[in-house]
């Protein structure tokens, strides 16, 4: 798989994820990932990924992702993005604040036969807590 093909798959992956979030149509995940997707954060299978997305939407019902950079190599892409949303639901023990957050994320995706077969999602929980006013700002 060429770097350009992988980059195009990553862009489509991100576009579909945003449709999943905005439409709450978790069945769309099957159009971008294998049934046995290995998500190194939530486990194996689309149902686990869908549950994570539903959990995100319960906390940030207007959540959307944007790509700041996509690096591709062979069958793998690293997407550096920002998850934006309004904190309207309880999550991680934090009651709704109504604050808008912009959380930096890195999603590393390995594609197989045009679909995501494996992924690693990284985010900074401290950054999120700072934006929600639940942790001190750096240097404070």
mmCIF file of the C-alpha atoms, coordinates in Angstrom:
data_MODEL
# 
_entry.id   MODEL 
# 
loop_
_atom_site.group_PDB 
_atom_site.id 
_atom_site.type_symbol 
_atom_site.label_atom_id 
_atom_site.label_alt_id 
_atom_site.label_comp_id 
_atom_site.label_asym_id 
_atom_site.label_entity_id 
_atom_site.label_seq_id 
_atom_site.pdbx_PDB_ins_code 
_atom_site.Cartn_x 
_atom_site.Cartn_y 
_atom_site.Cartn_z 
_atom_site.occupancy 
_atom_site.B_iso_or_equiv 
_atom_site.pdbx_formal_charge 
_atom_site.auth_seq_id 
_atom_site.auth_comp_id 
_atom_site.auth_asym_id 
_atom_site.auth_atom_id 
_atom_site.pdbx_PDB_model_num 
ATOM 1   C CA . UNK A 1 1   ? 0.000   0.000  0.000  1.00 0.00 ? 1   UNK A CA 1 
ATOM 2   C CA . UNK A 1 2   ? 1.413   3.371  -0.980 1.00 0.00 ? 2   UNK A CA 1 
ATOM 3   C CA . UNK A 1 3   ? 1.752   6.282  1.394  1.00 0.00 ? 3   UNK A CA 1 
ATOM 4   C CA . UNK A 1 4   ? -0.778  8.272  -0.655 1.00 0.00 ? 4   UNK A CA 1 
ATOM 5   C CA . UNK A 1 5   ? -3.318  5.412  -0.514 1.00 0.00 ? 5   UNK A CA 1 
ATOM 6   C CA . UNK A 1 6   ? -2.901  5.188  3.258  1.00 0.00 ? 6   UNK A CA 1 
ATOM 7   C CA . UNK A 1 7   ? -3.289  8.947  3.580  1.00 0.00 ? 7   UNK A CA 1 
ATOM 8   C CA . UNK A 1 8   ? -6.555  8.816  1.593  1.00 0.00 ? 8   UNK A CA 1 
ATOM 9   C CA . UNK A 1 9   ? -7.822  5.981  3.789  1.00 0.00 ? 9   UNK A CA 1 
ATOM 10  C CA . UNK A 1 10  ? -6.977  8.042  6.884  1.00 0.00 ? 10  UNK A CA 1 
ATOM 11  C CA . UNK A 1 11  ? -8.896  11.056 5.549  1.00 0.00 ? 11  UNK A CA 1 
ATOM 12  C CA . UNK A 1 12  ? -11.917 8.882  4.784  1.00 0.00 ? 12  UNK A CA 1 
ATOM 13  C CA . UNK A 1 13  ? -11.618 7.277  8.247  1.00 0.00 ? 13  UNK A CA 1 
ATOM 14  C CA . UNK A 1 14  ? -11.738 10.728 9.862  1.00 0.00 ? 14  UNK A CA 1 
ATOM 15  C CA . UNK A 1 15  ? -14.663 11.871 7.687  1.00 0.00 ? 15  UNK A CA 1 
ATOM 16  C CA . UNK A 1 16  ? -16.684 8.780  8.566  1.00 0.00 ? 16  UNK A CA 1 
ATOM 17  C CA . UNK A 1 17  ? -15.851 9.148  12.275 1.00 0.00 ? 17  UNK A CA 1 
ATOM 18  C CA . UNK A 1 18  ? -17.271 12.661 12.161 1.00 0.00 ? 18  UNK A CA 1 
ATOM 19  C CA . UNK A 1 19  ? -20.423 11.345 10.478 1.00 0.00 ? 19  UNK A CA 1 
ATOM 20  C CA . UNK A 1 20  ? -20.698 8.694  13.206 1.00 0.00 ? 20  UNK A CA 1 
ATOM 21  C CA . UNK A 1 21  ? -20.423 11.418 15.844 1.00 0.00 ? 21  UNK A CA 1 
ATOM 22  C CA . UNK A 1 22  ? -22.817 13.876 14.220 1.00 0.00 ? 22  UNK A CA 1 
ATOM 23  C CA . UNK A 1 23  ? -25.429 11.309 13.129 1.00 0.00 ? 23  UNK A CA 1 
ATOM 24  C CA . UNK A 1 24  ? -24.916 8.889  16.037 1.00 0.00 ? 24  UNK A CA 1 
ATOM 25  C CA . UNK A 1 25  ? -24.925 6.117  13.449 1.00 0.00 ? 25  UNK A CA 1 
ATOM 26  C CA . UNK A 1 26  ? -22.500 3.587  14.905 1.00 0.00 ? 26  UNK A CA 1 
ATOM 27  C CA . UNK A 1 27  ? -23.205 1.140  12.069 1.00 0.00 ? 27  UNK A CA 1 
ATOM 28  C CA . UNK A 1 28  ? -21.066 3.402  9.863  1.00 0.00 ? 28  UNK A CA 1 
ATOM 29  C CA . UNK A 1 29  ? -17.998 2.141  11.737 1.00 0.00 ? 29  UNK A CA 1 
ATOM 30  C CA . UNK A 1 30  ? -18.299 -1.089 9.732  1.00 0.00 ? 30  UNK A CA 1 
ATOM 31  C CA . UNK A 1 31  ? -17.561 0.909  6.566  1.00 0.00 ? 31  UNK A CA 1 
ATOM 32  C CA . UNK A 1 32  ? -14.101 1.909  7.825  1.00 0.00 ? 32  UNK A CA 1 
ATOM 33  C CA . UNK A 1 33  ? -12.997 -0.955 10.087 1.00 0.00 ? 33  UNK A CA 1 
ATOM 34  C CA . UNK A 1 34  ? -12.814 -4.728 10.154 1.00 0.00 ? 34  UNK A CA 1 
ATOM 35  C CA . UNK A 1 35  ? -15.321 -6.604 12.335 1.00 0.00 ? 35  UNK A CA 1 
ATOM 36  C CA . UNK A 1 36  ? -12.437 -7.756 14.514 1.00 0.00 ? 36  UNK A CA 1 
ATOM 37  C CA . UNK A 1 37  ? -10.754 -4.357 14.804 1.00 0.00 ? 37  UNK A CA 1 
ATOM 38  C CA . UNK A 1 38  ? -8.130  -4.408 17.544 1.00 0.00 ? 38  UNK A CA 1 
ATOM 39  C CA . UNK A 1 39  ? -8.454  -1.183 19.502 1.00 0.00 ? 39  UNK A CA 1 
ATOM 40  C CA . UNK A 1 40  ? -5.613  -1.134 22.009 1.00 0.00 ? 40  UNK A CA 1 
ATOM 41  C CA . UNK A 1 41  ? -7.666  1.061  24.345 1.00 0.00 ? 41  UNK A CA 1 
ATOM 42  C CA . UNK A 1 42  ? -11.096 -0.590 24.365 1.00 0.00 ? 42  UNK A CA 1 
ATOM 43  C CA . UNK A 1 43  ? -10.574 -4.124 23.080 1.00 0.00 ? 43  UNK A CA 1 
ATOM 44  C CA . UNK A 1 44  ? -11.467 -6.208 20.041 1.00 0.00 ? 44  UNK A CA 1 
ATOM 45  C CA . UNK A 1 45  ? -14.513 -5.680 17.866 1.00 0.00 ? 45  UNK A CA 1 
ATOM 46  C CA . UNK A 1 46  ? -16.625 -2.879 16.480 1.00 0.00 ? 46  UNK A CA 1 
ATOM 47  C CA . UNK A 1 47  ? -19.063 -3.069 19.389 1.00 0.00 ? 47  UNK A CA 1 
ATOM 48  C CA . UNK A 1 48  ? -16.330 -1.938 21.805 1.00 0.00 ? 48  UNK A CA 1 
ATOM 49  C CA . UNK A 1 49  ? -15.379 0.960  19.548 1.00 0.00 ? 49  UNK A CA 1 
ATOM 50  C CA . UNK A 1 50  ? -19.062 1.924  19.179 1.00 0.00 ? 50  UNK A CA 1 
ATOM 51  C CA . UNK A 1 51  ? -19.461 1.845  22.980 1.00 0.00 ? 51  UNK A CA 1 
ATOM 52  C CA . UNK A 1 52  ? -16.468 4.180  23.376 1.00 0.00 ? 52  UNK A CA 1 
ATOM 53  C CA . UNK A 1 53  ? -17.919 6.578  20.789 1.00 0.00 ? 53  UNK A CA 1 
ATOM 54  C CA . UNK A 1 54  ? -21.307 6.486  22.532 1.00 0.00 ? 54  UNK A CA 1 
ATOM 55  C CA . UNK A 1 55  ? -19.587 7.234  25.842 1.00 0.00 ? 55  UNK A CA 1 
ATOM 56  C CA . UNK A 1 56  ? -17.785 10.201 24.309 1.00 0.00 ? 56  UNK A CA 1 
ATOM 57  C CA . UNK A 1 57  ? -21.087 11.531 22.945 1.00 0.00 ? 57  UNK A CA 1 
ATOM 58  C CA . UNK A 1 58  ? -22.761 11.148 26.341 1.00 0.00 ? 58  UNK A CA 1 
ATOM 59  C CA . UNK A 1 59  ? -20.185 13.585 27.736 1.00 0.00 ? 59  UNK A CA 1 
ATOM 60  C CA . UNK A 1 60  ? -19.615 15.781 24.660 1.00 0.00 ? 60  UNK A CA 1 
ATOM 61  C CA . UNK A 1 61  ? -22.799 15.480 22.559 1.00 0.00 ? 61  UNK A CA 1 
ATOM 62  C CA . UNK A 1 62  ? -21.491 17.859 19.883 1.00 0.00 ? 62  UNK A CA 1 
ATOM 63  C CA . UNK A 1 63  ? -18.054 16.197 19.602 1.00 0.00 ? 63  UNK A CA 1 
ATOM 64  C CA . UNK A 1 64  ? -16.208 16.570 16.292 1.00 0.00 ? 64  UNK A CA 1 
ATOM 65  C CA . UNK A 1 65  ? -12.697 15.690 15.173 1.00 0.00 ? 65  UNK A CA 1 
ATOM 66  C CA . UNK A 1 66  ? -10.365 17.694 12.995 1.00 0.00 ? 66  UNK A CA 1 
ATOM 67  C CA . UNK A 1 67  ? -7.053  16.566 11.538 1.00 0.00 ? 67  UNK A CA 1 
ATOM 68  C CA . UNK A 1 68  ? -4.068  18.797 12.149 1.00 0.00 ? 68  UNK A CA 1 
ATOM 69  C CA . UNK A 1 69  ? -1.619  16.415 10.465 1.00 0.00 ? 69  UNK A CA 1 
ATOM 70  C CA . UNK A 1 70  ? -1.622  12.976 8.902  1.00 0.00 ? 70  UNK A CA 1 
ATOM 71  C CA . UNK A 1 71  ? 1.596   11.010 8.614  1.00 0.00 ? 71  UNK A CA 1 
ATOM 72  C CA . UNK A 1 72  ? 1.457   7.825  6.587  1.00 0.00 ? 72  UNK A CA 1 
ATOM 73  C CA . UNK A 1 73  ? 3.973   5.027  6.157  1.00 0.00 ? 73  UNK A CA 1 
ATOM 74  C CA . UNK A 1 74  ? 3.096   1.775  4.438  1.00 0.00 ? 74  UNK A CA 1 
ATOM 75  C CA . UNK A 1 75  ? -0.230  0.523  5.801  1.00 0.00 ? 75  UNK A CA 1 
ATOM 76  C CA . UNK A 1 76  ? -0.202  2.768  8.902  1.00 0.00 ? 76  UNK A CA 1 
ATOM 77  C CA . UNK A 1 77  ? -1.265  6.373  9.455  1.00 0.00 ? 77  UNK A CA 1 
ATOM 78  C CA . UNK A 1 78  ? -0.818  8.636  12.461 1.00 0.00 ? 78  UNK A CA 1 
ATOM 79  C CA . UNK A 1 79  ? -3.531  11.269 12.709 1.00 0.00 ? 79  UNK A CA 1 
ATOM 80  C CA . UNK A 1 80  ? -2.803  14.204 14.988 1.00 0.00 ? 80  UNK A CA 1 
ATOM 81  C CA . UNK A 1 81  ? -6.109  15.826 15.618 1.00 0.00 ? 81  UNK A CA 1 
ATOM 82  C CA . UNK A 1 82  ? -8.287  17.837 17.931 1.00 0.00 ? 82  UNK A CA 1 
ATOM 83  C CA . UNK A 1 83  ? -11.517 16.612 19.492 1.00 0.00 ? 83  UNK A CA 1 
ATOM 84  C CA . UNK A 1 84  ? -13.776 19.587 20.121 1.00 0.00 ? 84  UNK A CA 1 
ATOM 85  C CA . UNK A 1 85  ? -16.981 19.507 22.083 1.00 0.00 ? 85  UNK A CA 1 
ATOM 86  C CA . UNK A 1 86  ? -19.090 21.003 24.834 1.00 0.00 ? 86  UNK A CA 1 
ATOM 87  C CA . UNK A 1 87  ? -18.988 19.274 28.208 1.00 0.00 ? 87  UNK A CA 1 
ATOM 88  C CA . UNK A 1 88  ? -22.690 18.600 28.805 1.00 0.00 ? 88  UNK A CA 1 
ATOM 89  C CA . UNK A 1 89  ? -22.591 15.141 30.411 1.00 0.00 ? 89  UNK A CA 1 
ATOM 90  C CA . UNK A 1 90  ? -20.881 13.598 33.422 1.00 0.00 ? 90  UNK A CA 1 
ATOM 91  C CA . UNK A 1 91  ? -17.647 11.797 32.691 1.00 0.00 ? 91  UNK A CA 1 
ATOM 92  C CA . UNK A 1 92  ? -14.601 10.666 34.637 1.00 0.00 ? 92  UNK A CA 1 
ATOM 93  C CA . UNK A 1 93  ? -16.442 11.746 37.790 1.00 0.00 ? 93  UNK A CA 1 
ATOM 94  C CA . UNK A 1 94  ? -16.753 15.337 36.586 1.00 0.00 ? 94  UNK A CA 1 
ATOM 95  C CA . UNK A 1 95  ? -20.250 16.840 36.453 1.00 0.00 ? 95  UNK A CA 1 
ATOM 96  C CA . UNK A 1 96  ? -21.168 18.829 33.316 1.00 0.00 ? 96  UNK A CA 1 
ATOM 97  C CA . UNK A 1 97  ? -19.469 22.234 33.183 1.00 0.00 ? 97  UNK A CA 1 
ATOM 98  C CA . UNK A 1 98  ? -20.869 23.588 29.912 1.00 0.00 ? 98  UNK A CA 1 
ATOM 99  C CA . UNK A 1 99  ? -17.305 24.413 28.868 1.00 0.00 ? 99  UNK A CA 1 
ATOM 100 C CA . UNK A 1 100 ? -16.077 23.887 25.333 1.00 0.00 ? 100 UNK A CA 1 
ATOM 101 C CA . UNK A 1 101 ? -12.903 21.832 25.097 1.00 0.00 ? 101 UNK A CA 1 
ATOM 102 C CA . UNK A 1 102 ? -10.290 21.246 22.425 1.00 0.00 ? 102 UNK A CA 1 
ATOM 103 C CA . UNK A 1 103 ? -8.465  18.030 23.299 1.00 0.00 ? 103 UNK A CA 1 
ATOM 104 C CA . UNK A 1 104 ? -5.352  17.060 21.359 1.00 0.00 ? 104 UNK A CA 1 
ATOM 105 C CA . UNK A 1 105 ? -5.420  13.429 20.252 1.00 0.00 ? 105 UNK A CA 1 
ATOM 106 C CA . UNK A 1 106 ? -3.236  11.073 18.254 1.00 0.00 ? 106 UNK A CA 1 
ATOM 107 C CA . UNK A 1 107 ? -4.917  8.149  16.511 1.00 0.00 ? 107 UNK A CA 1 
ATOM 108 C CA . UNK A 1 108 ? -2.563  5.609  14.965 1.00 0.00 ? 108 UNK A CA 1 
ATOM 109 C CA . UNK A 1 109 ? -4.361  3.326  12.526 1.00 0.00 ? 109 UNK A CA 1 
ATOM 110 C CA . UNK A 1 110 ? -3.134  0.257  10.655 1.00 0.00 ? 110 UNK A CA 1 
ATOM 111 C CA . UNK A 1 111 ? -5.168  -0.477 7.538  1.00 0.00 ? 111 UNK A CA 1 
ATOM 112 C CA . UNK A 1 112 ? -5.733  -3.880 5.983  1.00 0.00 ? 112 UNK A CA 1 
ATOM 113 C CA . UNK A 1 113 ? -7.646  -4.345 2.720  1.00 0.00 ? 113 UNK A CA 1 
ATOM 114 C CA . UNK A 1 114 ? -8.823  -0.731 2.903  1.00 0.00 ? 114 UNK A CA 1 
ATOM 115 C CA . UNK A 1 115 ? -10.207 -0.965 6.453  1.00 0.00 ? 115 UNK A CA 1 
ATOM 116 C CA . UNK A 1 116 ? -8.840  -0.090 9.876  1.00 0.00 ? 116 UNK A CA 1 
ATOM 117 C CA . UNK A 1 117 ? -7.635  -3.354 11.418 1.00 0.00 ? 117 UNK A CA 1 
ATOM 118 C CA . UNK A 1 118 ? -5.801  -1.974 14.443 1.00 0.00 ? 118 UNK A CA 1 
ATOM 119 C CA . UNK A 1 119 ? -5.746  1.369  16.262 1.00 0.00 ? 119 UNK A CA 1 
ATOM 120 C CA . UNK A 1 120 ? -4.122  3.149  19.166 1.00 0.00 ? 120 UNK A CA 1 
ATOM 121 C CA . UNK A 1 121 ? -5.731  6.338  20.501 1.00 0.00 ? 121 UNK A CA 1 
ATOM 122 C CA . UNK A 1 122 ? -3.792  8.688  22.750 1.00 0.00 ? 122 UNK A CA 1 
ATOM 123 C CA . UNK A 1 123 ? -5.096  11.777 24.535 1.00 0.00 ? 123 UNK A CA 1 
ATOM 124 C CA . UNK A 1 124 ? -3.989  13.901 27.449 1.00 0.00 ? 124 UNK A CA 1 
ATOM 125 C CA . UNK A 1 125 ? -6.458  13.570 30.329 1.00 0.00 ? 125 UNK A CA 1 
ATOM 126 C CA . UNK A 1 126 ? -4.647  16.284 32.281 1.00 0.00 ? 126 UNK A CA 1 
ATOM 127 C CA . UNK A 1 127 ? -5.134  18.724 29.399 1.00 0.00 ? 127 UNK A CA 1 
ATOM 128 C CA . UNK A 1 128 ? -8.841  17.874 29.418 1.00 0.00 ? 128 UNK A CA 1 
ATOM 129 C CA . UNK A 1 129 ? -9.123  18.347 33.187 1.00 0.00 ? 129 UNK A CA 1 
ATOM 130 C CA . UNK A 1 130 ? -7.351  21.708 32.934 1.00 0.00 ? 130 UNK A CA 1 
ATOM 131 C CA . UNK A 1 131 ? -9.818  22.900 30.312 1.00 0.00 ? 131 UNK A CA 1 
ATOM 132 C CA . UNK A 1 132 ? -12.704 21.805 32.521 1.00 0.00 ? 132 UNK A CA 1 
ATOM 133 C CA . UNK A 1 133 ? -11.222 23.700 35.475 1.00 0.00 ? 133 UNK A CA 1 
ATOM 134 C CA . UNK A 1 134 ? -10.567 20.490 37.421 1.00 0.00 ? 134 UNK A CA 1 
ATOM 135 C CA . UNK A 1 135 ? -6.740  20.638 37.392 1.00 0.00 ? 135 UNK A CA 1 
ATOM 136 C CA . UNK A 1 136 ? -4.298  23.524 37.717 1.00 0.00 ? 136 UNK A CA 1 
ATOM 137 C CA . UNK A 1 137 ? -2.849  25.095 34.585 1.00 0.00 ? 137 UNK A CA 1 
ATOM 138 C CA . UNK A 1 138 ? 0.862   24.401 33.919 1.00 0.00 ? 138 UNK A CA 1 
ATOM 139 C CA . UNK A 1 139 ? 3.058   26.607 36.070 1.00 0.00 ? 139 UNK A CA 1 
ATOM 140 C CA . UNK A 1 140 ? 0.237   27.435 38.475 1.00 0.00 ? 140 UNK A CA 1 
# 
